[in-house]
Amino acid sequence: MKRLLTALGLAGLFALAAPVTASAASWAYADCSLQSNMCYGEGGSDSGPVTLIWQFDTNGTDAIFPQDCTNQNYCRFYCWRYEGTIVARLRVYDANFNLLAISEPAVAMCTQQDIVLP
């Protein structure tokens, strides 16, 4: 019985002495609700520098992206002929291009001219 209690006590001590692995917090956020033809996003990680990459599902519109939105908090676009809604997501990658976080889908209006949304 004494050996069992000693073994359990040692096992408890080893469990307390085990190294603790901390996981870094990562986040991604996208919002396209302020005006048409633009989305805003933020992302990051406590583990170090990240790369932000926008992903869009253009849903049959003719969405045009006049400039590369990689590592940009704002991404602008417009629809020349086929207006409608598109879905945006912001992806966050670490320095080794491992995916850390993906934002919730954000619905955006793609139009010919910017419209301030209610």
C-alpha atoms as a printed R data frame, in Angstrom:
    type eleno elety resid chain resno       x      y       z
1   ATOM     1    CA   MET     A     1   0.000  0.000   0.000
2   ATOM     2    CA   LYS     A     2   2.880  2.296   0.881
3   ATOM     3    CA   ARG     A     3   4.472  1.662  -2.531
4   ATOM     4    CA   LEU     A     4   1.176  2.478  -4.284
5   ATOM     5    CA   LEU     A     5   0.862  5.790  -2.442
6   ATOM     6    CA   THR     A     6   4.492  6.627  -3.192
7   ATOM     7    CA   ALA     A     7   4.004  5.801  -6.879
8   ATOM     8    CA   LEU     A     8   0.855  7.922  -7.076
9   ATOM     9    CA   GLY     A     9   2.629 10.786  -5.314
10  ATOM    10    CA   LEU     A    10   5.562 10.628  -7.733
11  ATOM    11    CA   ALA     A    11   3.218 10.469 -10.715
12  ATOM    12    CA   GLY     A    12   1.477 13.599  -9.426
13  ATOM    13    CA   LEU     A    13   4.800 15.412  -9.043
14  ATOM    14    CA   PHE     A    14   5.879 14.458 -12.567
15  ATOM    15    CA   ALA     A    15   2.556 15.673 -13.945
16  ATOM    16    CA   LEU     A    16   3.061 19.030 -12.268
17  ATOM    17    CA   ALA     A    17   6.643 19.261 -13.542
18  ATOM    18    CA   ALA     A    18   5.720 18.454 -17.168
19  ATOM    19    CA   PRO     A    19   6.453 21.278 -19.581
20  ATOM    20    CA   VAL     A    20   3.451 23.369 -20.539
21  ATOM    21    CA   THR     A    21   3.008 24.093 -24.236
22  ATOM    22    CA   ALA     A    22   1.353 27.417 -24.880
23  ATOM    23    CA   SER     A    23  -0.590 27.824 -28.082
24  ATOM    24    CA   ALA     A    24  -0.440 31.190 -29.796
25  ATOM    25    CA   ALA     A    25  -3.674 33.025 -30.353
26  ATOM    26    CA   SER     A    26  -4.519 33.779 -33.991
27  ATOM    27    CA   TRP     A    27  -7.457 35.729 -35.335
28  ATOM    28    CA   ALA     A    28  -9.049 36.954 -38.544
29  ATOM    29    CA   TYR     A    29 -11.887 39.419 -39.025
30  ATOM    30    CA   ALA     A    30 -13.583 40.730 -42.183
31  ATOM    31    CA   ASP     A    31 -16.339 43.349 -42.527
32  ATOM    32    CA   CYS     A    32 -17.921 44.514 -45.789
33  ATOM    33    CA   SER     A    33 -20.976 46.260 -44.340
34  ATOM    34    CA   LEU     A    34 -19.974 49.936 -44.517
35  ATOM    35    CA   GLN     A    35 -20.114 50.573 -48.255
36  ATOM    36    CA   SER     A    36 -20.244 48.687 -51.512
37  ATOM    37    CA   ASN     A    37 -17.069 47.679 -53.338
38  ATOM    38    CA   MET     A    38 -14.862 47.507 -50.247
39  ATOM    39    CA   CYS     A    39 -14.039 45.165 -47.384
40  ATOM    40    CA   TYR     A    40 -12.019 45.805 -44.256
41  ATOM    41    CA   GLY     A    41 -10.172 43.106 -42.381
42  ATOM    42    CA   GLU     A    42  -7.671 42.451 -39.643
43  ATOM    43    CA   GLY     A    43  -5.723 39.402 -38.690
44  ATOM    44    CA   GLY     A    44  -2.752 38.421 -36.639
45  ATOM    45    CA   SER     A    45  -1.055 35.948 -34.378
46  ATOM    46    CA   ASP     A    46   0.804 36.116 -31.107
47  ATOM    47    CA   SER     A    47   3.442 33.820 -32.642
48  ATOM    48    CA   GLY     A    48   4.895 36.433 -34.999
49  ATOM    49    CA   PRO     A    49   4.439 38.131 -38.361
50  ATOM    50    CA   VAL     A    50   1.607 37.006 -40.614
51  ATOM    51    CA   THR     A    51   0.516 37.267 -44.230
52  ATOM    52    CA   LEU     A    52  -3.055 38.401 -44.948
53  ATOM    53    CA   ILE     A    53  -4.696 36.996 -48.058
54  ATOM    54    CA   TRP     A    54  -8.213 37.886 -49.168
55  ATOM    55    CA   GLN     A    55 -10.448 35.220 -50.705
56  ATOM    56    CA   PHE     A    56 -13.607 36.123 -52.635
57  ATOM    57    CA   ASP     A    57 -16.483 34.070 -54.025
58  ATOM    58    CA   THR     A    58 -17.793 36.346 -56.760
59  ATOM    59    CA   ASN     A    59 -21.084 34.396 -57.239
60  ATOM    60    CA   GLY     A    60 -21.509 35.071 -60.973
61  ATOM    61    CA   THR     A    61 -20.710 38.779 -60.808
62  ATOM    62    CA   ASP     A    62 -17.947 40.265 -62.918
63  ATOM    63    CA   ALA     A    63 -16.025 41.539 -59.888
64  ATOM    64    CA   ILE     A    64 -12.798 43.313 -60.788
65  ATOM    65    CA   PHE     A    65  -9.974 43.773 -58.280
66  ATOM    66    CA   PRO     A    66  -7.823 46.652 -59.560
67  ATOM    67    CA   GLN     A    67  -4.911 45.977 -57.211
68  ATOM    68    CA   ASP     A    68  -3.408 43.125 -55.205
69  ATOM    69    CA   CYS     A    69  -4.947 43.013 -51.727
70  ATOM    70    CA   THR     A    70  -2.305 40.755 -50.144
71  ATOM    71    CA   ASN     A    71  -1.279 42.094 -46.716
72  ATOM    72    CA   GLN     A    72  -3.805 44.933 -47.021
73  ATOM    73    CA   ASN     A    73  -6.462 45.749 -44.431
74  ATOM    74    CA   TYR     A    74  -8.736 47.206 -47.134
75  ATOM    75    CA   CYS     A    75  -9.597 45.475 -50.375
76  ATOM    76    CA   ARG     A    76 -11.465 47.365 -53.104
77  ATOM    77    CA   PHE     A    77 -13.331 45.953 -56.093
78  ATOM    78    CA   TYR     A    78 -16.180 46.836 -58.428
79  ATOM    79    CA   CYS     A    79 -18.574 45.180 -60.869
80  ATOM    80    CA   TRP     A    80 -18.686 46.668 -64.334
81  ATOM    81    CA   ARG     A    81 -21.807 44.966 -65.729
82  ATOM    82    CA   TYR     A    82 -23.010 42.167 -63.457
83  ATOM    83    CA   GLU     A    83 -23.629 43.619 -60.001
84  ATOM    84    CA   GLY     A    84 -24.538 41.536 -56.974
85  ATOM    85    CA   THR     A    85 -23.322 40.142 -53.704
86  ATOM    86    CA   ILE     A    86 -19.968 38.479 -53.207
87  ATOM    87    CA   VAL     A    87 -18.576 36.712 -50.152
88  ATOM    88    CA   ALA     A    88 -15.233 37.693 -48.638
89  ATOM    89    CA   ARG     A    89 -12.978 35.856 -46.213
90  ATOM    90    CA   LEU     A    90  -9.627 36.920 -44.823
91  ATOM    91    CA   ARG     A    91  -7.026 34.180 -44.397
92  ATOM    92    CA   VAL     A    92  -4.082 34.547 -42.020
93  ATOM    93    CA   TYR     A    93  -0.845 32.617 -42.660
94  ATOM    94    CA   ASP     A    94   2.389 32.435 -40.673
95  ATOM    95    CA   ALA     A    95   5.903 32.926 -42.089
96  ATOM    96    CA   ASN     A    96   5.973 29.292 -43.299
97  ATOM    97    CA   PHE     A    97   2.623 29.753 -45.050
98  ATOM    98    CA   ASN     A    98   0.737 27.604 -42.540
99  ATOM    99    CA   LEU     A    99  -2.916 28.621 -42.273
100 ATOM   100    CA   LEU     A   100  -3.551 30.102 -38.827
101 ATOM   101    CA   ALA     A   101  -7.061 31.577 -39.053
102 ATOM   102    CA   ILE     A   102  -9.930 32.287 -41.441
103 ATOM   103    CA   SER     A   103 -12.501 34.992 -40.853
104 ATOM   104    CA   GLU     A   104 -16.218 34.343 -40.870
105 ATOM   105    CA   PRO     A   105 -17.769 34.951 -44.306
106 ATOM   106    CA   ALA     A   106 -18.619 38.612 -44.931
107 ATOM   107    CA   VAL     A   107 -21.205 39.491 -47.587
108 ATOM   108    CA   ALA     A   108 -20.257 42.447 -49.790
109 ATOM   109    CA   MET     A   109 -22.177 44.417 -52.402
110 ATOM   110    CA   CYS     A   110 -20.384 44.720 -55.720
111 ATOM   111    CA   THR     A   111 -21.688 47.646 -57.801
112 ATOM   112    CA   GLN     A   112 -20.580 50.013 -60.554
113 ATOM   113    CA   GLN     A   113 -20.342 52.955 -58.143
114 ATOM   114    CA   ASP     A   114 -19.651 53.095 -54.403
115 ATOM   115    CA   ILE     A   115 -22.766 53.179 -52.240
116 ATOM   116    CA   VAL     A   116 -22.781 53.924 -48.504
117 ATOM   117    CA   LEU     A   117 -24.742 51.061 -46.971
118 ATOM   118    CA   PRO     A   118 -27.316 51.578 -44.181
